[in-house]
Amino acid sequence: MNKYAAELLGTFWLVMGGCGTAILSGFGVGLLGISLAFGLSVLTM
């Protein structure tokens, strides 16, 4: 059960950090900002 909880938390974090940045402020931060958001999301996992 711990593995499923960890997978859920990791997926949530990646989607909210990376995809959330791309959807909510994609034009404001640009491609570099979206790339950094995905990278920092993976880094913090």
Backbone as XML, in Angstrom:
<?xml version="1.0"?>
<chain id="A" units="angstrom">
  <residue number="1" name="MET">
    <atom name="N" x="0.820" y="-1.199" z="0.000"/>
    <atom name="CA" x="0.000" y="0.000" z="0.000"/>
    <atom name="C" x="0.866" y="1.267" z="0.000"/>
  </residue>
  <residue number="2" name="ASN">
    <atom name="N" x="2.029" y="1.195" z="0.631"/>
    <atom name="CA" x="2.924" y="2.358" z="0.646"/>
    <atom name="C" x="3.430" y="2.702" z="-0.741"/>
  </residue>
  <residue number="3" name="LYS">
    <atom name="N" x="3.641" y="1.676" z="-1.570"/>
    <atom name="CA" x="4.108" y="1.919" z="-2.939"/>
    <atom name="C" x="3.065" y="2.682" z="-3.748"/>
  </residue>
  <residue number="4" name="TYR">
    <atom name="N" x="1.797" y="2.322" z="-3.545"/>
    <atom name="CA" x="0.723" y="3.005" z="-4.268"/>
    <atom name="C" x="0.587" y="4.457" z="-3.811"/>
  </residue>
  <residue number="5" name="ALA">
    <atom name="N" x="0.732" y="4.679" z="-2.536"/>
    <atom name="CA" x="0.653" y="6.045" z="-2.002"/>
    <atom name="C" x="1.818" y="6.888" z="-2.524"/>
  </residue>
  <residue number="6" name="ALA">
    <atom name="N" x="2.999" y="6.312" z="-2.587"/>
    <atom name="CA" x="4.159" y="7.034" z="-3.105"/>
    <atom name="C" x="3.993" y="7.343" z="-4.588"/>
  </residue>
  <residue number="7" name="GLU">
    <atom name="N" x="3.459" y="6.403" z="-5.335"/>
    <atom name="CA" x="3.213" y="6.622" z="-6.765"/>
    <atom name="C" x="2.172" y="7.717" z="-6.971"/>
  </residue>
  <residue number="8" name="LEU">
    <atom name="N" x="1.128" y="7.700" z="-6.159"/>
    <atom name="CA" x="0.085" y="8.721" z="-6.257"/>
    <atom name="C" x="0.642" y="10.102" z="-5.937"/>
  </residue>
  <residue number="9" name="LEU">
    <atom name="N" x="1.412" y="10.202" z="-4.885"/>
    <atom name="CA" x="1.991" y="11.484" z="-4.493"/>
    <atom name="C" x="2.973" y="11.999" z="-5.550"/>
  </residue>
  <residue number="10" name="GLY">
    <atom name="N" x="3.812" y="11.125" z="-6.076"/>
    <atom name="CA" x="4.782" y="11.532" z="-7.097"/>
    <atom name="C" x="4.112" y="11.983" z="-8.373"/>
  </residue>
  <residue number="11" name="THR">
    <atom name="N" x="3.089" y="11.267" z="-8.795"/>
    <atom name="CA" x="2.362" y="11.648" z="-10.004"/>
    <atom name="C" x="1.637" y="12.965" z="-9.806"/>
  </residue>
  <residue number="12" name="PHE">
    <atom name="N" x="1.018" y="13.132" z="-8.643"/>
    <atom name="CA" x="0.333" y="14.389" z="-8.342"/>
    <atom name="C" x="1.306" y="15.557" z="-8.386"/>
  </residue>
  <residue number="13" name="TRP">
    <atom name="N" x="2.462" y="15.385" z="-7.775"/>
    <atom name="CA" x="3.453" y="16.457" z="-7.721"/>
    <atom name="C" x="3.952" y="16.829" z="-9.112"/>
  </residue>
  <residue number="14" name="LEU">
    <atom name="N" x="4.210" y="15.830" z="-9.946"/>
    <atom name="CA" x="4.711" y="16.096" z="-11.289"/>
    <atom name="C" x="3.655" y="16.774" z="-12.146"/>
  </residue>
  <residue number="15" name="VAL">
    <atom name="N" x="2.421" y="16.312" z="-12.054"/>
    <atom name="CA" x="1.355" y="16.900" z="-12.859"/>
    <atom name="C" x="1.061" y="18.326" z="-12.402"/>
  </residue>
  <residue number="16" name="MET">
    <atom name="N" x="0.972" y="18.543" z="-11.100"/>
    <atom name="CA" x="0.660" y="19.884" z="-10.615"/>
    <atom name="C" x="1.822" y="20.848" z="-10.856"/>
  </residue>
  <residue number="17" name="GLY">
    <atom name="N" x="3.041" y="20.381" z="-10.726"/>
    <atom name="CA" x="4.194" y="21.261" z="-10.942"/>
    <atom name="C" x="4.457" y="21.552" z="-12.403"/>
  </residue>
  <residue number="18" name="GLY">
    <atom name="N" x="4.524" y="20.519" z="-13.212"/>
    <atom name="CA" x="4.865" y="20.705" z="-14.621"/>
    <atom name="C" x="3.690" y="21.097" z="-15.479"/>
  </residue>
  <residue number="19" name="CYS">
    <atom name="N" x="2.657" y="20.292" z="-15.474"/>
    <atom name="CA" x="1.488" y="20.568" z="-16.315"/>
    <atom name="C" x="0.730" y="21.787" z="-15.824"/>
  </residue>
  <residue number="20" name="GLY">
    <atom name="N" x="0.711" y="21.994" z="-14.513"/>
    <atom name="CA" x="0.060" y="23.183" z="-13.986"/>
    <atom name="C" x="0.728" y="24.457" z="-14.463"/>
  </residue>
  <residue number="21" name="THR">
    <atom name="N" x="2.033" y="24.453" z="-14.518"/>
    <atom name="CA" x="2.759" y="25.612" z="-15.033"/>
    <atom name="C" x="2.474" y="25.814" z="-16.510"/>
  </residue>
  <residue number="22" name="ALA">
    <atom name="N" x="2.446" y="24.743" z="-17.265"/>
    <atom name="CA" x="2.214" y="24.844" z="-18.707"/>
    <atom name="C" x="0.810" y="25.354" z="-19.009"/>
  </residue>
  <residue number="23" name="ILE">
    <atom name="N" x="-0.166" y="24.916" z="-18.241"/>
    <atom name="CA" x="-1.545" y="25.304" z="-18.518"/>
    <atom name="C" x="-1.858" y="26.695" z="-17.971"/>
  </residue>
  <residue number="24" name="LEU">
    <atom name="N" x="-1.493" y="26.948" z="-16.730"/>
    <atom name="CA" x="-1.899" y="28.200" z="-16.093"/>
    <atom name="C" x="-1.100" y="29.412" z="-16.545"/>
  </residue>
  <residue number="25" name="SER">
    <atom name="N" x="0.169" y="29.248" z="-16.828"/>
    <atom name="CA" x="0.973" y="30.411" z="-17.228"/>
    <atom name="C" x="1.963" y="30.040" z="-18.321"/>
  </residue>
  <residue number="26" name="GLY">
    <atom name="N" x="1.512" y="29.309" z="-19.305"/>
    <atom name="CA" x="2.392" y="28.843" z="-20.377"/>
    <atom name="C" x="3.007" y="29.962" z="-21.188"/>
  </residue>
  <residue number="27" name="PHE">
    <atom name="N" x="2.203" y="30.974" z="-21.532"/>
    <atom name="CA" x="2.738" y="32.066" z="-22.344"/>
    <atom name="C" x="3.585" y="33.025" z="-21.514"/>
  </residue>
  <residue number="28" name="GLY">
    <atom name="N" x="3.304" y="33.103" z="-20.228"/>
    <atom name="CA" x="4.035" y="34.027" z="-19.366"/>
    <atom name="C" x="5.440" y="33.564" z="-19.046"/>
  </residue>
  <residue number="29" name="VAL">
    <atom name="N" x="5.616" y="32.271" z="-18.819"/>
    <atom name="CA" x="6.937" y="31.779" z="-18.424"/>
    <atom name="C" x="7.739" y="31.245" z="-19.597"/>
  </residue>
  <residue number="30" name="GLY">
    <atom name="N" x="7.082" y="30.878" z="-20.663"/>
    <atom name="CA" x="7.774" y="30.391" z="-21.849"/>
    <atom name="C" x="8.237" y="28.950" z="-21.719"/>
  </residue>
  <residue number="31" name="LEU">
    <atom name="N" x="8.903" y="28.509" z="-22.737"/>
    <atom name="CA" x="9.355" y="27.120" z="-22.805"/>
    <atom name="C" x="10.416" y="26.801" z="-21.752"/>
  </residue>
  <residue number="32" name="LEU">
    <atom name="N" x="11.291" y="27.744" z="-21.506"/>
    <atom name="CA" x="12.328" y="27.526" z="-20.493"/>
    <atom name="C" x="11.726" y="27.396" z="-19.100"/>
  </residue>
  <residue number="33" name="GLY">
    <atom name="N" x="10.751" y="28.222" z="-18.785"/>
    <atom name="CA" x="10.103" y="28.150" z="-17.485"/>
    <atom name="C" x="9.358" y="26.846" z="-17.277"/>
  </residue>
  <residue number="34" name="ILE">
    <atom name="N" x="8.701" y="26.362" z="-18.320"/>
    <atom name="CA" x="7.999" y="25.081" z="-18.230"/>
    <atom name="C" x="9.002" y="23.943" z="-18.041"/>
  </residue>
  <residue number="35" name="SER">
    <atom name="N" x="10.093" y="24.007" z="-18.756"/>
    <atom name="CA" x="11.133" y="22.990" z="-18.608"/>
    <atom name="C" x="11.721" y="22.994" z="-17.203"/>
  </residue>
  <residue number="36" name="LEU">
    <atom name="N" x="11.940" y="24.170" z="-16.668"/>
    <atom name="CA" x="12.456" y="24.267" z="-15.299"/>
    <atom name="C" x="11.439" y="23.758" z="-14.280"/>
  </residue>
  <residue number="37" name="ALA">
    <atom name="N" x="10.161" y="23.997" z="-14.522"/>
    <atom name="CA" x="9.128" y="23.512" z="-13.601"/>
    <atom name="C" x="9.114" y="21.987" z="-13.585"/>
  </residue>
  <residue number="38" name="PHE">
    <atom name="N" x="9.191" y="21.365" z="-14.751"/>
    <atom name="CA" x="9.250" y="19.896" z="-14.789"/>
    <atom name="C" x="10.515" y="19.385" z="-14.132"/>
  </residue>
  <residue number="39" name="GLY">
    <atom name="N" x="11.645" y="20.021" z="-14.410"/>
    <atom name="CA" x="12.911" y="19.595" z="-13.828"/>
    <atom name="C" x="12.924" y="19.730" z="-12.313"/>
  </residue>
  <residue number="40" name="LEU">
    <atom name="N" x="12.409" y="20.839" z="-11.810"/>
    <atom name="CA" x="12.384" y="21.026" z="-10.354"/>
    <atom name="C" x="11.400" y="20.091" z="-9.689"/>
  </residue>
  <residue number="41" name="SER">
    <atom name="N" x="10.314" y="19.750" z="-10.390"/>
    <atom name="CA" x="9.367" y="18.778" z="-9.828"/>
    <atom name="C" x="10.029" y="17.416" z="-9.674"/>
  </residue>
  <residue number="42" name="VAL">
    <atom name="N" x="10.769" y="17.005" z="-10.683"/>
    <atom name="CA" x="11.462" y="15.713" z="-10.604"/>
    <atom name="C" x="12.578" y="15.771" z="-9.569"/>
  </residue>
  <residue number="43" name="LEU">
    <atom name="N" x="13.253" y="16.895" z="-9.493"/>
    <atom name="CA" x="14.354" y="17.040" z="-8.534"/>
    <atom name="C" x="13.878" y="16.936" z="-7.098"/>
  </residue>
  <residue number="44" name="THR">
    <atom name="N" x="12.705" y="17.483" z="-6.798"/>
    <atom name="CA" x="12.230" y="17.472" z="-5.433"/>
    <atom name="C" x="11.597" y="16.149" z="-5.008"/>
  </residue>
  <residue number="45" name="MET">
    <atom name="N" x="11.440" y="15.235" z="-5.951"/>
    <atom name="CA" x="10.833" y="13.936" z="-5.583"/>
    <atom name="C" x="11.825" y="13.079" z="-4.869"/>
  </residue>
</chain>
